[in-house]
């Protein structure tokens, strides 16, 4: 967790460039590069990659880039540049896939709920589009408010950030250096990586299922879990094969 490796440095620079550019351009940058729901008119295929370089604010990019330097550099030293890049983007794409699947479930549940009330698909789409455009909507009689809000949030809220890839890196670090002591700003005692990282993922699972987050709202918790899951699967395979299998890149 000392010297910054070359690939990590390049990723960090690209993230900073995207962040500065998005602050200068404004909403148009997020409409084009953030990851939107597949049925939202803003969705584009390249967003599966570009959303990893977009961030919602200074603290968001600060924490992600700190984690990229601190945990990514030792992982790159172990994996090498090619495997590290494959790992980083695979974890980020895995995060996007799980996030999208969870959003699709929330969207479809609300859509089906309105169908059961006798609404037609065109009426539902008009309702969604109007709510998205005005950020205002009424709760139809007989419709569960939480289900409706989840559907509209899935449609309207884009995902940004390198957090999914970072969670993959955190899992890899925990698997390779399980007994390293980590010091956290909000916990005044050292915690071993093998306890801290699973605990962090458990918090995301709790927040994802309950909607309650100690770190605030607008966090794609299942994207974090997706990045962690894909990171675990890749590192498990590589550890099992002693990093000698070149079919992964």
PASEBA-1860 file (N, C-alpha, C; in nm, 3 decimals):
! residues 249
1> XXXXXXXX> 0.084/-0.119/0.000/0.000/0.000/0.000/0.087/0.125/0.000 ~ 0.198/0.119/-0.075/0.289/0.232/-0.081/0.297/0.292/-0.219 ~ 0.389/0.243/-0.304/0.410/0.299/-0.437/0.290/0.275/-0.527 ~ 0.253/0.380/-0.602/0.143/0.367/-0.697/0.194/0.299/-0.824 ~ 0.127/0.195/-0.868/0.167/0.123/-0.989/0.119/0.199/-1.113 ~ 0.175/0.162/-1.228/0.152/0.240/-1.350/0.007/0.233/-1.399 ~ -0.052/0.115/-1.399/-0.190/0.104/-1.447/-0.286/0.176/-1.355 ~ -0.264/0.164/-1.226/-0.346/0.237/-1.129/-0.333/0.387/-1.153
9> XXXXXXXX> -0.214/0.433/-1.181/-0.192/0.577/-1.206/-0.271/0.623/-1.328 ~ -0.269/0.543/-1.436/-0.342/0.580/-1.557/-0.492/0.583/-1.530 ~ -0.544/0.482/-1.460/-0.686/0.479/-1.427/-0.725/0.599/-1.342 ~ -0.641/0.633/-1.248/-0.668/0.748/-1.162/-0.674/0.877/-1.245 ~ -0.580/0.894/-1.336/-0.576/1.014/-1.420/-0.701/1.023/-1.507 ~ -0.743/0.909/-1.566/-0.862/0.909/-1.651/-0.985/0.946/-1.570 ~ -0.996/0.891/-1.450/-1.109/0.924/-1.363/-1.112/1.074/-1.331 ~ -0.996/1.131/-1.301/-0.991/1.274/-1.269/-1.029/1.358/-1.390
17> XXXXXXXX> -0.982/1.320/-1.508/-1.017/1.392/-1.631/-1.168/1.387/-1.654 ~ -1.227/1.269/-1.640/-1.372/1.256/-1.656/-1.446/1.341/-1.552 ~ -1.396/1.342/-1.430/-1.465/1.417/-1.325/-1.461/1.567/-1.354 ~ -1.345/1.618/-1.389/-1.333/1.761/-1.421/-1.420/1.795/-1.542 ~ -1.415/1.710/-1.644/-1.496/1.734/-1.763/-1.645/1.734/-1.732 ~ -1.689/1.641/-1.648/-1.832/1.634/-1.615/-1.877/1.755/-1.535 ~ -1.786/1.810/-1.451/-1.821/1.930/-1.376/-1.832/2.051/-1.467 ~ -1.750/2.054/-1.572/-1.754/2.166/-1.666/-1.873/2.156/-1.761
25> XXXXXXXX> -1.901/2.035/-1.808/-2.009/2.016/-1.906/-2.146/2.016/-1.839 ~ -2.155/1.952/-1.722/-2.282/1.949/-1.651/-2.366/1.826/-1.683 ~ -2.499/1.844/-1.683/-2.591/1.732/-1.695/-2.572/1.652/-1.823 ~ -2.531/1.718/-1.931/-2.515/1.647/-2.059/-2.413/1.535/-2.049 ~ -2.308/1.555/-1.970/-2.206/1.450/-1.953/-2.266/1.328/-1.885 ~ -2.351/1.350/-1.784/-2.412/1.238/-1.713/-2.517/1.169/-1.800 ~ -2.588/1.245/-1.882/-2.685/1.184/-1.972/-2.616/1.093/-2.073 ~ -2.495/1.125/-2.109/-2.424/1.052/-2.214/-2.339/0.937/-2.159
33> XXXXXXXX> -2.279/0.956/-2.041/-2.179/0.859/-1.992/-2.221/0.781/-1.868 ~ -2.318/0.829/-1.790/-2.365/0.753/-1.674/-2.442/0.630/-1.722 ~ -2.462/0.533/-1.633/-2.532/0.410/-1.670/-2.681/0.426/-1.638 ~ -2.762/0.435/-1.743/-2.906/0.449/-1.728/-2.974/0.313/-1.743 ~ -3.096/0.306/-1.692/-3.176/0.185/-1.705/-3.200/0.155/-1.852 ~ -3.205/0.028/-1.887/-3.208/-0.012/-2.028/-3.331/0.041/-2.102 ~ -3.440/0.069/-2.034/-3.560/0.121/-2.099/-3.566/0.273/-2.098 ~ -3.469/0.337/-2.032/-3.463/0.482/-2.033/-3.406/0.528/-2.167
41> XXXXXXXX> -3.462/0.633/-2.227/-3.411/0.678/-2.358/-3.265/0.723/-2.355 ~ -3.210/0.751/-2.238/-3.070/0.792/-2.228/-2.973/0.674/-2.234 ~ -3.025/0.552/-2.226/-2.934/0.436/-2.219/-2.859/0.416/-2.350 ~ -2.728/0.390/-2.337/-2.642/0.353/-2.449/-2.551/0.239/-2.403 ~ -2.512/0.152/-2.494/-2.434/0.033/-2.459/-2.301/0.071/-2.395 ~ -2.236/0.176/-2.445/-2.104/0.212/-2.393/-2.106/0.255/-2.247 ~ -2.224/0.287/-2.195/-2.233/0.332/-2.055/-2.194/0.223/-1.957 ~ -2.197/0.096/-2.002/-2.153/-0.015/-1.916/-2.007/0.005/-1.876
49> XXXXXXXX> -1.930/0.071/-1.963/-1.789/0.101/-1.934/-1.773/0.243/-1.881 ~ -1.833/0.340/-1.949/-1.805/0.481/-1.915/-1.854/0.521/-1.777 ~ -1.958/0.454/-1.726/-2.007/0.493/-1.594/-1.902/0.474/-1.486 ~ -1.805/0.385/-1.512/-1.700/0.360/-1.414/-1.606/0.478/-1.397 ~ -1.609/0.572/-1.491/-1.521/0.689/-1.483/-1.597/0.817/-1.445 ~ -1.726/0.803/-1.418/-1.807/0.917/-1.376/-1.829/0.911/-1.226 ~ -1.835/1.028/-1.161/-1.859/1.032/-1.018/-1.954/1.145/-0.983 ~ -2.026/1.125/-0.872/-2.131/1.219/-0.836/-2.086/1.341/-0.759
57> XXXXXXXX> -1.965/1.343/-0.711/-1.918/1.457/-0.633/-1.774/1.437/-0.590 ~ -1.718/1.539/-0.526/-1.576/1.534/-0.491/-1.546/1.422/-0.392 ~ -1.628/1.407/-0.288/-1.602/1.303/-0.189/-1.616/1.164/-0.250 ~ -1.707/1.150/-0.345/-1.726/1.022/-0.413/-1.598/0.979/-0.485 ~ -1.544/1.068/-0.566/-1.423/1.033/-0.640/-1.302/1.026/-0.547 ~ -1.300/1.106/-0.442/-1.186/1.103/-0.349/-1.173/0.967/-0.282 ~ -1.282/0.915/-0.229/-1.277/0.786/-0.161/-1.246/0.672/-0.259 ~ -1.306/0.678/-0.379/-1.280/0.572/-0.476/-1.136/0.572/-0.524
65> XXXXXXXX> -1.081/0.690/-0.549/-0.943/0.697/-0.598/-0.843/0.664/-0.488 ~ -0.876/0.697/-0.366/-0.788/0.656/-0.255/-0.784/0.504/-0.245 ~ -0.903/0.440/-0.255/-0.909/0.294/-0.248/-0.839/0.231/-0.368 ~ -0.852/0.293/-0.485/-0.784/0.241/-0.604/-0.633/0.243/-0.584 ~ -0.580/0.352/-0.529/-0.435/0.358/-0.503/-0.394/0.260/-0.393 ~ -0.464/0.264/-0.281/-0.420/0.189/-0.163/-0.432/0.038/-0.182 ~ -0.541/-0.007/-0.244/-0.564/-0.151/-0.258/-0.534/-0.203/-0.398 ~ -0.548/-0.115/-0.498/-0.524/-0.159/-0.635/-0.377/-0.179/-0.667
73> XXXXXXXX> -0.291/-0.096/-0.611/-0.148/-0.108/-0.642/-0.088/-0.242/-0.601 ~ -0.113/-0.290/-0.478/-0.058/-0.422/-0.444/-0.120/-0.535/-0.526 ~ -0.246/-0.520/-0.565/-0.309/-0.623/-0.648/-0.248/-0.624/-0.788 ~ -0.221/-0.505/-0.843/-0.156/-0.501/-0.974/-0.016/-0.561/-0.968 ~ 0.056/-0.537/-0.859/0.190/-0.595/-0.845/0.184/-0.747/-0.847 ~ 0.077/-0.804/-0.793/0.065/-0.950/-0.790/0.015/-1.007/-0.923 ~ -0.083/-0.939/-0.983/-0.145/-0.993/-1.104/-0.070/-0.958/-1.231 ~ -0.005/-0.843/-1.232/0.051/-0.791/-1.355/-0.050/-0.701/-1.424
81> XXXXXXXX> -0.003/-0.623/-1.521/-0.087/-0.521/-1.582/-0.207/-0.578/-1.655 ~ -0.186/-0.682/-1.739/-0.295/-0.734/-1.821/-0.405/-0.795/-1.735 ~ -0.367/-0.879/-1.641/-0.469/-0.942/-1.557/-0.538/-0.840/-1.468 ~ -0.463/-0.740/-1.423/-0.525/-0.638/-1.339/-0.630/-0.559/-1.417 ~ -0.598/-0.520/-1.541/-0.695/-0.448/-1.622/-0.819/-0.534/-1.650 ~ -0.796/-0.661/-1.683/-0.909/-0.752/-1.704/-0.993/-0.762/-1.577 ~ -0.926/-0.775/-1.464/-0.995/-0.786/-1.336/-1.076/-0.660/-1.306 ~ -1.015/-0.545/-1.322/-1.078/-0.417/-1.290/-1.205/-0.397/-1.371
89> XXXXXXXX> -1.196/-0.412/-1.503/-1.312/-0.387/-1.588/-1.416/-0.498/-1.574 ~ -1.373/-0.620/-1.550/-1.470/-0.729/-1.530/-1.551/-0.707/-1.404 ~ -1.486/-0.665/-1.297/-1.558/-0.637/-1.172/-1.655/-0.521/-1.193 ~ -1.611/-0.417/-1.266/-1.699/-0.304/-1.292/-1.818/-0.341/-1.378 ~ -1.796/-0.424/-1.480/-1.906/-0.469/-1.565/-1.999/-0.562/-1.487 ~ -1.942/-0.648/-1.403/-2.024/-0.735/-1.319/-2.112/-0.654/-1.226 ~ -2.057/-0.546/-1.171/-2.135/-0.457/-1.086/-2.251/-0.397/-1.163 ~ -2.224/-0.353/-1.287/-2.329/-0.294/-1.370/-2.438/-0.395/-1.402
97> XXXXXXXX> -2.400/-0.520/-1.427/-2.498/-0.624/-1.462/-2.590/-0.654/-1.344 ~ -2.534/-0.672/-1.225/-2.620/-0.701/-1.110/-2.708/-0.581/-1.077 ~ -2.651/-0.461/-1.083/-2.730/-0.340/-1.059/-2.847/-0.332/-1.156 ~ -2.822/-0.362/-1.283/-2.927/-0.356/-1.385/-3.032/-0.463/-1.362 ~ -2.991/-0.583/-1.324/-3.086/-0.691/-1.297/-3.178/-0.656/-1.180 ~ -3.121/-0.600/-1.074/-3.201/-0.559/-0.958/-3.298/-0.449/-0.998 ~ -3.250/-0.353/-1.077/-3.338/-0.246/-1.124/-3.449/-0.299/-1.214 ~ -3.415/-0.396/-1.298/-3.517/-0.453/-1.386/-3.624/-0.524/-1.305
105> XXXXXXXX> -3.584/-0.592/-1.198/-3.681/-0.659/-1.112/-3.775/-0.556/-1.048 ~ -3.716/-0.446/-0.996/-3.797/-0.341/-0.934/-3.891/-0.277/-1.035 ~ -3.839/-0.253/-1.154/-3.920/-0.192/-1.261/-4.035/-0.284/-1.301 ~ -4.005/-0.411/-1.324/-4.107/-0.504/-1.370/-4.213/-0.529/-1.263 ~ -4.171/-0.529/-1.137/-4.267/-0.548/-1.028/-4.368/-0.434/-1.026 ~ -4.320/-0.311/-1.041/-4.411/-0.197/-1.046/-4.497/-0.199/-1.171 ~ -4.438/-0.233/-1.284/-4.511/-0.240/-1.411/-4.625/-0.342/-1.400 ~ -4.594/-0.460/-1.345/-4.697/-0.563/-1.331/-4.806/-0.520/-1.233
113> XXXXXXXX> -4.767/-0.446/-1.130/-4.865/-0.397/-1.034/-4.966/-0.304/-1.099 ~ -4.920/-0.218/-1.188/-5.011/-0.129/-1.259/-5.096/-0.205/-1.361 ~ -5.038/-0.309/-1.422/-5.117/-0.393/-1.513/-5.233/-0.459/-1.439 ~ -5.207/-0.503/-1.317/-5.311/-0.568/-1.237/-5.423/-0.472/-1.200 ~ -5.392/-0.342/-1.200/-5.495/-0.241/-1.172/-5.577/-0.207/-1.295 ~ -5.544/-0.269/-1.408/-5.618/-0.245/-1.530/-5.555/-0.145/-1.624 ~ -5.434/-0.098/-1.593/-5.366/-0.003/-1.683/-5.314/-0.079/-1.805 ~ -5.308/-0.010/-1.916/-5.250/-0.067/-2.038/-5.102/-0.031/-2.043
121> XXXXXXXX> -5.018/-0.110/-2.115/-4.875/-0.075/-2.126/-4.850/0.067/-2.176 ~ -4.924/0.118/-2.277/-4.900/0.257/-2.317/-4.931/0.357/-2.206 ~ -5.035/0.331/-2.127/-5.069/0.420/-2.016/-4.958/0.419/-1.911 ~ -4.903/0.301/-1.887/-4.795/0.291/-1.788/-4.672/0.367/-1.836 ~ -4.637/0.351/-1.963/-4.520/0.420/-2.015/-4.539/0.572/-2.015 ~ -4.659/0.618/-2.045/-4.687/0.762/-2.037/-4.672/0.813/-1.895 ~ -4.722/0.733/-1.801/-4.710/0.770/-1.659/-4.563/0.780/-1.618 ~ -4.483/0.681/-1.658/-4.340/0.679/-1.623/-4.269/0.798/-1.685
129> XXXXXXXX> -4.297/0.824/-1.813/-4.231/0.935/-1.883/-4.268/1.069/-1.820 ~ -4.393/1.087/-1.784/-4.436/1.213/-1.723/-4.373/1.230/-1.585 ~ -4.367/1.122/-1.508/-4.305/1.129/-1.376/-4.157/1.159/-1.388 ~ -4.091/1.100/-1.488/-3.949/1.123/-1.511/-3.922/1.268/-1.553 ~ -4.008/1.321/-1.639/-3.988/1.457/-1.690/-4.016/1.563/-1.585 ~ -4.118/1.541/-1.503/-4.161/1.644/-1.407/-4.113/1.618/-1.264 ~ -4.066/1.495/-1.240/-4.027/1.453/-1.105/-4.144/1.462/-1.007 ~ -4.265/1.448/-1.059/-4.387/1.449/-0.978/-4.478/1.337/-1.027
137> XXXXXXXX> -4.550/1.276/-0.934/-4.643/1.171/-0.973/-4.744/1.149/-0.861 ~ -4.854/1.089/-0.898/-4.956/1.053/-0.800/-4.952/0.903/-0.776 ~ -4.995/0.861/-0.660/-5.000/0.718/-0.628/-5.137/0.666/-0.669 ~ -5.144/0.580/-0.770/-5.274/0.526/-0.810/-5.339/0.448/-0.695 ~ -5.470/0.458/-0.686/-5.543/0.387/-0.581/-5.523/0.236/-0.597 ~ -5.484/0.172/-0.488/-5.462/0.028/-0.489/-5.319/-0.011/-0.519 ~ -5.232/0.088/-0.547/-5.091/0.059/-0.579/-5.005/0.080/-0.456 ~ -4.914/-0.013/-0.431/-4.821/0.000/-0.320/-4.722/0.113/-0.350
145> XXXXXXXX> -4.711/0.209/-0.257/-4.627/0.326/-0.283/-4.480/0.289/-0.296 ~ -4.432/0.199/-0.210/-4.291/0.159/-0.216/-4.256/0.092/-0.348 ~ -4.347/0.006/-0.396/-4.324/-0.061/-0.524/-4.319/0.039/-0.638 ~ -4.410/0.137/-0.635/-4.414/0.238/-0.740/-4.288/0.324/-0.739 ~ -4.247/0.367/-0.620/-4.127/0.450/-0.611/-4.003/0.373/-0.657 ~ -3.995/0.247/-0.623/-3.880/0.166/-0.666/-3.876/0.154/-0.817 ~ -3.992/0.139/-0.880/-3.999/0.131/-1.025/-3.951/0.260/-1.089 ~ -3.999/0.373/-1.038/-3.961/0.503/-1.095/-3.815/0.535/-1.069
153> XXXXXXXX> -3.762/0.496/-0.953/-3.620/0.518/-0.924/-3.533/0.434/-1.016 ~ -3.574/0.310/-1.041/-3.498/0.223/-1.132/-3.491/0.285/-1.271 ~ -3.601/0.344/-1.315/-3.606/0.403/-1.448/-3.528/0.534/-1.456 ~ -3.530/0.612/-1.348/-3.485/0.752/-1.355/-3.345/0.777/-1.303 ~ -3.294/0.692/-1.214/-3.168/0.723/-1.147/-3.050/0.650/-1.215 ~ -2.955/0.725/-1.272/-2.839/0.661/-1.335/-2.735/0.621/-1.230 ~ -2.651/0.526/-1.266/-2.542/0.481/-1.178/-2.411/0.540/-1.228 ~ -2.331/0.589/-1.135/-2.199/0.641/-1.169/-2.098/0.593/-1.066
161> XXXXXXXX> -1.971/0.588/-1.108/-1.865/0.562/-1.013/-1.790/0.432/-1.038 ~ -1.668/0.429/-0.986/-1.582/0.312/-0.996/-1.601/0.216/-0.880 ~ -1.703/0.238/-0.800/-1.719/0.161/-0.676/-1.729/0.011/-0.700 ~ -1.798/-0.031/-0.808/-1.810/-0.174/-0.834/-1.674/-0.237/-0.858 ~ -1.590/-0.173/-0.941/-1.455/-0.222/-0.965/-1.372/-0.218/-0.837 ~ -1.391/-0.113/-0.757/-1.318/-0.098/-0.631/-1.354/-0.210/-0.534 ~ -1.481/-0.247/-0.528/-1.522/-0.357/-0.440/-1.458/-0.489/-0.485 ~ -1.445/-0.508/-0.616/-1.374/-0.625/-0.664/-1.231/-0.625/-0.616
169> XXXXXXXX> -1.165/-0.510/-0.621/-1.027/-0.496/-0.574/-1.019/-0.521/-0.424 ~ -1.116/-0.470/-0.349/-1.117/-0.492/-0.204/-1.125/-0.641/-0.172 ~ -1.211/-0.712/-0.243/-1.223/-0.857/-0.220/-1.092/-0.927/-0.254 ~ -1.030/-0.887/-0.366/-0.902/-0.947/-0.404/-0.797/-0.920/-0.297 ~ -0.795/-0.799/-0.244/-0.700/-0.765/-0.139/-0.724/-0.850/-0.014 ~ -0.851/-0.864/0.023/-0.883/-0.945/0.140/-0.844/-1.090/0.124 ~ -0.854/-1.142/0.002/-0.817/-1.281/-0.023/-0.667/-1.301/-0.026 ~ -0.592/-1.202/-0.075/-0.448/-1.216/-0.087/-0.374/-1.171/0.039
177> XXXXXXXX> -0.433/-1.075/0.111/-0.368/-1.021/0.232/-0.468/-1.019/0.347 ~ -0.516/-1.135/0.388/-0.627/-1.139/0.485/-0.593/-1.083/0.622 ~ -0.468/-1.087/0.661/-0.432/-1.046/0.797/-0.374/-0.905/0.806 ~ -0.376/-0.831/0.695/-0.330/-0.692/0.699/-0.426/-0.611/0.785 ~ -0.371/-0.530/0.874/-0.451/-0.447/0.964/-0.491/-0.318/0.893 ~ -0.621/-0.290/0.889/-0.672/-0.169/0.825/-0.721/-0.072/0.932 ~ -0.680/0.053/0.919/-0.725/0.157/1.011/-0.830/0.242/0.941 ~ -0.946/0.259/1.003/-1.055/0.335/0.945/-1.076/0.464/1.024
185> XXXXXXXX> -1.114/0.570/0.952/-1.134/0.698/1.017/-1.244/0.693/1.122 ~ -1.350/0.615/1.095/-1.463/0.612/1.187/-1.455/0.497/1.287 ~ -1.350/0.417/1.283/-1.328/0.310/1.382/-1.185/0.325/1.434 ~ -1.166/0.358/1.562/-1.032/0.390/1.614/-0.944/0.270/1.644 ~ -0.981/0.150/1.598/-0.900/0.032/1.622/-0.871/-0.038/1.490 ~ -0.756/-0.105/1.476/-0.726/-0.176/1.352/-0.814/-0.298/1.335 ~ -0.853/-0.324/1.210/-0.937/-0.439/1.177/-0.870/-0.516/1.064 ~ -0.858/-0.646/1.078/-0.797/-0.727/0.974/-0.884/-0.725/0.848
193> XXXXXXXX> -0.818/-0.729/0.733/-0.889/-0.722/0.605/-0.993/-0.833/0.592 ~ -0.962/-0.951/0.645/-1.053/-1.065/0.630/-1.182/-1.046/0.709 ~ -1.185/-0.950/0.802/-1.307/-0.918/0.874/-1.372/-0.791/0.820 ~ -1.290/-0.692/0.789/-1.342/-0.563/0.747/-1.416/-0.572/0.614 ~ -1.356/-0.638/0.514/-1.414/-0.639/0.380/-1.545/-0.718/0.374 ~ -1.553/-0.840/0.431/-1.684/-0.906/0.435/-1.788/-0.826/0.512 ~ -1.744/-0.756/0.618/-1.837/-0.672/0.693/-1.892/-0.559/0.608 ~ -1.807/-0.501/0.526/-1.849/-0.392/0.438/-1.950/-0.442/0.335
201> XXXXXXXX> -1.927/-0.560/0.281/-2.019/-0.617/0.184/-2.152/-0.653/0.251 ~ -2.144/-0.703/0.373/-2.267/-0.735/0.447/-2.351/-0.609/0.471 ~ -2.285/-0.497/0.497/-2.358/-0.371/0.513/-2.430/-0.333/0.385 ~ -2.365/-0.354/0.271/-2.428/-0.323/0.143/-2.548/-0.414/0.118 ~ -2.534/-0.541/0.151/-2.648/-0.632/0.135/-2.764/-0.589/0.222 ~ -2.735/-0.555/0.346/-2.839/-0.508/0.439/-2.908/-0.384/0.384 ~ -2.828/-0.287/0.338/-2.885/-0.163/0.285/-2.962/-0.187/0.156 ~ -2.912/-0.277/0.072/-2.980/-0.306/-0.053/-3.117/-0.366/-0.033
209> XXXXXXXX> -3.129/-0.455/0.065/-3.257/-0.522/0.088/-3.353/-0.440/0.174 ~ -3.300/-0.358/0.265/-3.387/-0.283/0.355/-3.409/-0.139/0.311 ~ -3.319/-0.084/0.230/-3.330/0.055/0.190/-3.271/0.151/0.291 ~ -3.219/0.099/0.403/-3.159/0.185/0.505/-3.007/0.182/0.491 ~ -2.946/0.302/0.483/-2.801/0.309/0.465/-2.740/0.406/0.564 ~ -2.635/0.363/0.634/-2.567/0.452/0.728/-2.478/0.552/0.656 ~ -2.456/0.529/0.526/-2.370/0.618/0.448/-2.450/0.716/0.363 ~ -2.583/0.718/0.380/-2.665/0.811/0.304/-2.733/0.744/0.186
217> XXXXXXXX> -2.818/0.820/0.116/-2.894/0.767/0.004/-2.817/0.774/-0.127 ~ -2.887/0.735/-0.234/-2.833/0.741/-0.371/-2.708/0.656/-0.388 ~ -2.701/0.544/-0.316/-2.588/0.452/-0.328/-2.637/0.324/-0.393 ~ -2.568/0.282/-0.498/-2.605/0.158/-0.570/-2.545/0.039/-0.496 ~ -2.611/-0.004/-0.390/-2.555/-0.108/-0.304/-2.535/-0.240/-0.378 ~ -2.628/-0.276/-0.466/-2.614/-0.403/-0.536/-2.505/-0.398/-0.642 ~ -2.470/-0.277/-0.687/-2.353/-0.265/-0.775/-2.227/-0.300/-0.697 ~ -2.218/-0.255/-0.573/-2.105/-0.291/-0.488/-2.098/-0.443/-0.471
225> XXXXXXXX> -2.213/-0.502/-0.443/-2.217/-0.648/-0.423/-2.178/-0.720/-0.551 ~ -2.225/-0.670/-0.666/-2.190/-0.732/-0.794/-2.041/-0.727/-0.821 ~ -1.978/-0.612/-0.794/-1.833/-0.601/-0.812/-1.759/-0.696/-0.720 ~ -1.806/-0.705/-0.594/-1.743/-0.796/-0.499/-1.758/-0.941/-0.542 ~ -1.876/-0.978/-0.592/-1.901/-1.115/-0.634/-1.811/-1.154/-0.751 ~ -1.805/-1.069/-0.854/-1.722/-1.100/-0.969/-1.574/-1.100/-0.930 ~ -1.534/-1.009/-0.841/-1.397/-1.008/-0.793/-1.361/-1.137/-0.721 ~ -1.454/-1.184/-0.638/-1.430/-1.309/-0.565/-1.415/-1.427/-0.662
233> XXXXXXXX> -1.504/-1.436/-0.760/-1.499/-1.549/-0.853/-1.369/-1.551/-0.932 ~ -1.324/-1.435/-0.976/-1.199/-1.429/-1.053/-1.079/-1.464/-0.966 ~ -1.073/-1.406/-0.846/-0.959/-1.433/-0.758/-0.957/-1.577/-0.710 ~ -1.075/-1.633/-0.687/-1.082/-1.774/-0.647/-1.025/-1.863/-0.756 ~ -1.062/-1.833/-0.881/-1.012/-1.912/-0.993/-0.861/-1.898/-1.005 ~ -0.813/-1.775/-0.999/-0.670/-1.751/-1.016/-0.588/-1.810/-0.902 ~ -0.639/-1.800/-0.780/-0.567/-1.860/-0.668/-0.560/-2.011/-0.684 ~ -0.670/-2.068/-0.728/-0.676/-2.212/-0.745/-0.578/-2.259/-0.852
241> XXXXXXXX> -0.559/-2.175/-0.954/-0.470/-2.211/-1.065/-0.335/-2.141/-1.056 ~ -0.307/-2.081/-0.940/-0.176/-2.020/-0.911/-0.135/-1.915/-1.014 ~ -0.238/-1.842/-1.066/-0.215/-1.729/-1.155/-0.143/-1.769/-1.286 ~ -0.152/-1.896/-1.324/-0.079/-1.941/-1.443/-0.166/-1.954/-1.567 ~ -0.298/-1.934/-1.553/-0.388/-1.953/-1.666/-0.399/-1.823/-1.744 ~ -0.357/-1.825/-1.870/-0.358/-1.703/-1.951/-0.483/-1.688/-2.037 ~ -0.581/-1.776/-2.020/-0.699/-1.768/-2.103/-0.789/-1.649/-2.064 ~ -0.758/-1.585/-1.951/-0.844/-1.478/-1.901/-0.815/-1.345/-1.966
249> X> -0.713/-1.333/-2.050/-0.686/-1.204/-2.115/-0.623/-1.227/-2.251
END
